[in-house]
């Protein structure tokens, strides 16, 4: 197949969206398909375009067998409604234009959302080229934006809802990453024949326990002998990381327990300020690291913290960082209700706590720190579960089969 893959976010940017798009497209290329990814000039989440890309409208090159076309976007470190709209709409316009003008024949378009406007660009190109359009939904938007306070204009919400409905209606297939999202789409009237579940997971070849890296990192950051409670990911609104700082405050008298934050995001400056105000010597913040280095950090950790805010919308979430921690044999302290909590219980891979409840989180981390055998057993159970049911390679194979069946129709 010749596949056009629209994803606004892509490596070297770091995050769950970027990792999923990269690993899916790389797998398809490995199977002999021609894959062109249309993405943005790197800038997310900081909103700052690196010097190497300044002044460029586009860059195109092969990466791991994938043809990657990066396009200029209106990036800004200021995260307001207007700046976000400029950011999203600039990608939509550039991607729609580039996808329409690319030479050669393509068989199918896949677009991953949010942002919702990625789907708009993908649909436009699919219509121009008269080929099937596959729409992947990783999060319900604008629902999530409204719940997090990022979108409040009634007019904008109404228009976004109409655009969302159009994308579902025109898509040949709609891919969901959780059962909760699938259920919501079916409730909204999306035909069952269109809906396919391809969940999040982990690259089990990359995410494995690495004792050498763990020891090296612990020595580098002065964490030898410490029980490290690790949060790695975007420091954003949805995660409710203030709760993690509150849990650190509760455990501040335990010199053997350290809370480690790795990543960037719009809330990081505020979190750093909170750390200083609260006086937390047991909290360490580090910059984001490339995905290839992440297994070392997870291997160093005694447990991984996976939090989300206490919003009804997140009861259908299935965070990919949970699977990556398990793949490295680490137990998870999961501060997420609903589908993810049920899955963790089924896997036996950690402890579920009430979202935005710092005392429960602190107690769970303390239990794992004081019962290392329990922590090890939970990590091993999680690793076996991921390898059996949530391998990214298996999920990519499902995507390949879906696209092939669609192209043959």
C-alpha positions as CSV (number, residue, x, y, z in Angstrom):
1,X,0.0,0.0,0.0
2,X,0.9,3.7,-0.4
3,X,-0.2,5.4,2.8
4,X,-0.5,9.1,3.7
5,X,-0.3,9.4,7.5
6,X,-1.3,12.7,9.1
7,X,-0.1,13.3,12.7
8,X,0.6,16.8,13.9
9,X,3.1,15.5,16.5
10,X,6.0,13.2,15.6
11,X,9.5,12.5,16.9
12,X,11.9,14.1,17.8
13,X,9.1,15.5,19.8
14,X,8.4,13.3,22.9
15,X,5.0,12.0,23.9
16,X,2.4,9.2,23.6
17,X,1.0,10.6,20.3
18,X,4.5,10.9,18.7
19,X,5.5,7.4,19.8
20,X,2.3,5.7,18.6
21,X,2.5,7.5,15.2
22,X,6.2,6.7,14.8
23,X,5.9,3.0,15.7
24,X,2.8,2.4,13.6
25,X,4.3,4.0,10.5
26,X,7.7,2.3,11.0
27,X,6.0,-1.1,11.3
28,X,4.0,-0.5,8.1
29,X,7.2,0.5,6.3
30,X,9.0,-2.6,7.6
31,X,6.2,-4.7,6.0
32,X,7.0,-3.2,2.6
33,X,4.3,-0.5,2.5
34,X,5.2,3.1,1.4
35,X,4.4,5.5,4.2
36,X,4.5,9.3,4.1
37,X,4.0,11.0,7.4
38,X,2.9,14.7,7.2
39,X,3.7,16.4,10.5
40,X,4.9,19.7,12.0
41,X,8.3,21.3,12.4
42,X,9.3,20.1,15.9
43,X,8.2,22.5,18.7
44,X,5.7,20.7,21.0
45,X,5.1,21.1,23.9
46,X,7.4,24.1,24.4
47,X,6.1,26.0,21.4
48,X,9.7,26.9,20.5
49,X,11.1,25.9,17.1
50,X,14.7,24.7,17.4
51,X,17.4,26.9,15.7
52,X,18.0,24.2,13.1
53,X,14.5,24.6,11.8
54,X,14.1,28.4,12.0
55,X,13.0,30.0,8.8
56,X,12.1,26.7,7.1
57,X,8.7,26.1,5.5
58,X,9.3,22.4,5.2
59,X,11.8,19.5,5.5
60,X,11.5,16.1,3.9
61,X,13.6,13.0,4.7
62,X,13.5,9.3,5.2
63,X,13.6,8.1,8.8
64,X,13.5,4.3,9.6
65,X,12.1,3.7,6.2
66,X,9.3,6.3,6.6
67,X,9.0,9.3,4.3
68,X,8.6,12.2,6.8
69,X,7.4,15.6,5.6
70,X,7.7,18.3,8.3
71,X,5.8,21.6,7.8
72,X,5.9,25.1,9.3
73,X,3.3,25.8,12.0
74,X,2.5,29.0,13.9
75,X,4.2,27.9,17.2
76,X,4.2,29.9,20.4
77,X,5.3,29.3,24.0
78,X,2.2,31.2,25.0
79,X,-0.7,28.8,25.5
80,X,-3.9,30.8,25.0
81,X,-7.1,30.0,23.0
82,X,-5.9,32.2,20.2
83,X,-2.4,30.9,20.1
84,X,-3.6,27.3,20.1
85,X,-6.0,28.0,17.3
86,X,-3.3,29.6,15.2
87,X,-1.1,26.5,15.9
88,X,-3.8,24.0,15.0
89,X,-5.1,25.8,11.9
90,X,-1.7,26.6,10.5
91,X,-0.9,22.8,10.6
92,X,-4.3,22.0,9.0
93,X,-3.8,24.5,6.1
94,X,-0.2,23.5,5.5
95,X,-0.9,19.7,5.7
96,X,-4.0,19.9,3.5
97,X,-2.0,21.8,0.8
98,X,1.0,19.6,1.0
99,X,-1.0,16.3,1.0
100,X,-2.9,17.5,-2.1
101,X,0.2,18.5,-4.0
102,X,2.4,15.5,-3.3
103,X,3.2,13.6,-6.5
104,X,2.2,10.0,-7.0
105,X,-0.7,7.8,-6.3
106,X,-1.8,6.9,-2.7
107,X,-4.2,4.3,-1.6
108,X,-5.4,5.5,1.8
109,X,-5.3,8.4,4.3
110,X,-5.0,7.9,8.0
111,X,-5.3,10.9,10.4
112,X,-4.8,10.8,14.1
113,X,-6.6,13.2,16.5
114,X,-6.6,15.3,18.6
115,X,-6.0,18.0,17.5
116,X,-9.3,17.6,15.6
117,X,-8.0,19.7,12.7
118,X,-5.6,17.0,11.8
119,X,-8.6,15.0,10.7
120,X,-9.9,17.9,8.7
121,X,-6.6,18.0,6.7
122,X,-6.7,14.3,6.2
123,X,-10.3,14.3,5.0
124,X,-9.7,17.1,2.6
125,X,-6.8,15.2,1.0
126,X,-8.7,12.0,0.9
127,X,-11.6,13.7,-1.0
128,X,-9.2,15.4,-3.4
129,X,-7.4,12.2,-4.1
130,X,-10.6,10.1,-4.0
131,X,-9.2,7.5,-1.6
132,X,-10.5,6.1,1.7
133,X,-10.1,8.1,4.9
134,X,-9.4,6.5,8.2
135,X,-9.8,8.7,11.3
136,X,-8.1,7.7,14.6
137,X,-9.5,9.0,17.8
138,X,-7.1,9.0,20.8
139,X,-9.2,11.5,22.8
140,X,-12.7,12.9,22.4
141,X,-12.4,16.5,21.3
142,X,-13.9,19.1,21.9
143,X,-15.2,17.2,24.9
144,X,-11.8,16.9,26.6
145,X,-10.9,20.6,25.8
146,X,-14.2,21.7,27.4
147,X,-13.6,19.5,30.5
148,X,-10.1,20.9,31.0
149,X,-11.2,24.5,30.5
150,X,-9.2,25.0,27.3
151,X,-12.4,25.7,25.3
152,X,-15.3,27.7,26.7
153,X,-16.7,29.7,23.7
154,X,-20.2,28.2,23.0
155,X,-19.8,29.1,19.3
156,X,-16.4,27.4,19.1
157,X,-17.7,24.3,20.9
158,X,-20.7,24.1,18.5
159,X,-18.6,24.4,15.4
160,X,-16.1,21.9,16.7
161,X,-18.9,19.5,17.4
162,X,-20.2,19.8,13.9
163,X,-16.7,19.2,12.5
164,X,-16.2,16.2,14.7
165,X,-19.6,14.7,13.4
166,X,-18.5,15.4,9.8
167,X,-15.3,13.5,10.3
168,X,-17.1,10.5,11.8
169,X,-19.6,10.5,9.0
170,X,-17.1,10.8,6.1
171,X,-14.6,8.3,7.5
172,X,-14.5,4.9,6.1
173,X,-13.2,3.6,9.4
174,X,-12.9,5.2,12.9
175,X,-10.1,3.8,15.1
176,X,-10.5,4.1,18.9
177,X,-7.7,3.6,21.4
178,X,-10.1,2.7,24.3
179,X,-13.3,0.7,24.8
180,X,-14.8,3.9,26.4
181,X,-14.2,5.9,23.3
182,X,-15.7,3.2,21.1
183,X,-18.8,3.1,23.3
184,X,-19.2,6.9,23.2
185,X,-19.0,6.9,19.4
186,X,-21.6,4.1,19.1
187,X,-23.9,6.1,21.4
188,X,-23.5,9.1,19.1
189,X,-24.7,7.0,16.1
190,X,-21.4,6.1,14.4
191,X,-22.2,2.8,12.7
192,X,-20.6,-0.2,14.4
193,X,-19.2,-1.5,11.1
194,X,-17.0,1.6,11.0
195,X,-15.6,1.4,14.5
196,X,-12.4,-0.5,15.3
197,X,-10.5,-0.8,18.6
198,X,-6.7,-0.6,18.4
199,X,-5.6,0.3,22.0
200,X,-2.5,1.9,23.3
201,X,0.4,-0.4,24.3
202,X,4.2,-0.5,24.5
203,X,7.1,-1.3,22.2
204,X,8.2,-4.4,24.1
205,X,11.4,-4.7,22.2
206,X,12.5,-1.2,23.4
207,X,10.9,-1.0,26.8
208,X,12.7,-3.7,28.8
209,X,14.4,-3.6,32.2
210,X,18.0,-2.4,31.9
211,X,20.0,-2.7,35.1
212,X,23.2,-1.1,33.7
213,X,21.3,2.1,32.6
214,X,19.4,2.1,35.9
215,X,22.6,2.1,38.0
216,X,24.3,4.7,35.8
217,X,21.4,7.1,36.0
218,X,21.0,6.6,39.8
219,X,24.6,7.4,40.2
220,X,24.4,10.5,37.9
221,X,21.5,12.1,39.8
222,X,22.6,11.0,43.3
223,X,19.7,8.5,43.7
224,X,21.7,5.4,44.7
225,X,19.7,3.4,47.3
226,X,16.6,5.6,46.9
227,X,13.1,4.4,46.1
228,X,12.2,6.5,43.0
229,X,8.6,7.3,42.3
230,X,8.7,8.4,38.7
231,X,6.4,10.6,36.7
232,X,7.5,10.8,33.0
233,X,5.4,12.6,30.5
234,X,3.9,15.9,29.6
235,X,3.4,18.4,32.4
236,X,0.0,19.5,31.4
237,X,-3.5,20.4,32.6
238,X,-5.0,16.9,32.3
239,X,-2.4,15.1,34.6
240,X,-3.2,17.0,37.8
241,X,0.4,16.9,38.9
242,X,-0.3,19.1,41.9
243,X,-1.6,15.9,43.5
244,X,1.8,14.3,43.1
245,X,3.5,17.2,44.8
246,X,1.0,17.0,47.6
247,X,1.9,13.3,48.0
248,X,5.6,14.2,48.1
249,X,4.8,16.7,50.8
250,X,3.2,14.0,52.9
251,X,6.3,11.8,52.5
252,X,8.8,14.6,52.8
253,X,10.2,13.1,56.1
254,X,11.2,9.9,54.3
255,X,14.8,10.4,53.1
256,X,14.7,7.1,51.2
257,X,11.9,8.1,48.9
258,X,12.4,10.6,46.0
259,X,9.8,11.9,43.5
260,X,11.2,12.3,40.0
261,X,9.5,14.3,37.3
262,X,10.8,13.9,33.7
263,X,9.4,15.9,30.9
264,X,8.1,19.4,29.8
265,X,4.8,21.0,29.4
266,X,2.7,24.2,30.0
267,X,2.3,23.5,33.7
268,X,6.0,22.9,34.5
269,X,7.0,26.4,35.5
270,X,4.0,26.5,37.9
271,X,5.0,23.1,39.3
272,X,8.6,24.2,39.9
273,X,7.3,27.2,41.8
274,X,5.0,25.1,43.9
275,X,7.9,22.8,44.7
276,X,9.9,25.8,46.1
277,X,6.9,27.2,47.9
278,X,6.1,23.9,49.6
279,X,9.8,23.2,50.4
280,X,10.2,19.8,48.9
281,X,13.8,18.5,49.0
282,X,12.5,15.0,48.0
283,X,11.3,16.2,44.5
284,X,13.6,16.4,41.5
285,X,12.6,17.8,38.1
286,X,14.5,16.9,34.9
287,X,14.0,17.9,31.3
288,X,12.3,15.6,28.8
289,X,14.5,12.8,27.4
290,X,14.3,11.0,24.0
291,X,12.1,7.9,23.9
292,X,15.1,5.7,23.4
293,X,16.5,6.7,26.8
294,X,13.2,6.3,28.7
295,X,13.6,2.6,29.5
296,X,16.7,3.5,31.6
297,X,14.7,5.9,33.7
298,X,11.9,3.5,34.2
299,X,14.4,0.7,35.1
300,X,15.8,3.1,37.8
301,X,12.3,3.7,39.3
302,X,10.8,1.8,42.1
303,X,7.4,2.6,40.7
304,X,5.8,4.7,38.0
305,X,3.1,7.2,38.8
306,X,0.3,7.5,36.2
307,X,-2.1,10.3,37.1
308,X,-5.1,12.1,35.5
309,X,-7.5,14.6,36.9
310,X,-10.8,13.5,38.4
311,X,-12.9,14.1,35.3
312,X,-15.7,11.8,34.0
313,X,-14.1,12.0,30.6
314,X,-10.9,10.2,31.8
315,X,-12.8,7.2,33.0
316,X,-12.4,5.9,29.4
317,X,-8.7,6.7,29.2
318,X,-5.9,4.1,28.9
319,X,-2.5,6.0,29.3
320,X,0.3,4.5,27.3
321,X,2.8,5.3,30.0
322,X,1.2,2.5,32.1
323,X,2.1,-0.1,29.5
324,X,5.7,1.2,29.1
325,X,6.3,1.0,32.8
326,X,5.0,-2.5,32.9
327,X,7.1,-3.5,29.9
328,X,10.1,-2.5,32.0
329,X,8.9,-4.5,34.9
330,X,7.9,-1.5,37.0
331,X,4.7,-1.5,39.2
332,X,2.3,1.4,38.6
333,X,0.6,3.7,41.0
334,X,-2.5,4.6,39.0
335,X,-4.5,7.6,39.9
336,X,-7.1,7.1,37.1
337,X,-10.6,5.8,37.5
338,X,-12.6,3.6,35.1
339,X,-11.2,1.5,32.2
340,X,-7.5,1.9,33.2
341,X,-8.2,1.0,36.8
342,X,-10.0,-2.2,35.7
343,X,-7.1,-3.1,33.4
344,X,-4.5,-2.6,36.2
345,X,-6.5,-4.8,38.5
346,X,-6.8,-7.5,35.8
347,X,-3.0,-7.3,35.2
348,X,-2.1,-7.2,38.9
349,X,0.5,-4.6,37.9
350,X,0.3,-2.1,40.7
351,X,-2.0,-0.1,43.0
352,X,-5.1,2.0,42.0
353,X,-5.8,5.2,44.0
354,X,-8.5,7.7,43.8
355,X,-7.7,10.5,41.3
356,X,-6.6,13.8,42.9
357,X,-6.2,12.1,46.4
358,X,-2.7,12.8,47.6
359,X,-3.0,10.7,50.8
360,X,-3.9,7.5,49.0
361,X,-1.1,8.1,46.5
362,X,1.4,8.7,49.3
363,X,0.2,5.5,51.1
364,X,0.5,3.4,47.9
365,X,4.1,4.7,47.2
366,X,5.1,4.1,50.8
367,X,3.7,0.5,50.6
368,X,5.8,-0.3,47.6
369,X,8.9,1.3,49.1
370,X,8.5,-0.8,52.2
371,X,7.5,-4.0,50.5
372,X,9.9,-4.4,47.6
373,X,8.9,-8.0,47.0
374,X,5.3,-7.0,46.4
375,X,6.6,-4.2,44.1
376,X,8.7,-6.7,42.1
377,X,5.8,-9.2,41.8
378,X,3.5,-6.4,40.5
379,X,6.1,-5.3,38.0
380,X,6.6,-8.8,36.7
381,X,2.8,-9.4,36.4
382,X,2.5,-6.1,34.4
383,X,5.3,-7.1,32.1
384,X,3.8,-10.5,31.3
385,X,0.4,-8.9,30.7
386,X,1.8,-6.3,28.2
387,X,3.7,-8.9,26.3
388,X,0.6,-11.1,26.0
389,X,-2.0,-8.5,25.2
390,X,-0.6,-5.0,24.6
391,X,2.4,-5.3,22.3
392,X,2.7,-2.3,19.9
393,X,3.8,-4.7,17.1
394,X,0.6,-6.7,17.5
395,X,-1.4,-3.4,17.4
396,X,0.4,-2.2,14.3
397,X,-0.4,-5.6,12.6
398,X,-4.1,-4.9,13.4
399,X,-3.8,-1.5,11.7
400,X,-2.1,-3.0,8.7
401,X,-4.9,-5.6,8.3
402,X,-7.6,-2.9,8.7
403,X,-6.0,-0.7,6.0
404,X,-5.5,-3.6,3.6
405,X,-9.1,-4.7,3.9
406,X,-10.3,-1.2,3.3
407,X,-8.1,-0.7,0.2
408,X,-9.4,-4.0,-1.2
409,X,-13.1,-3.0,-0.8
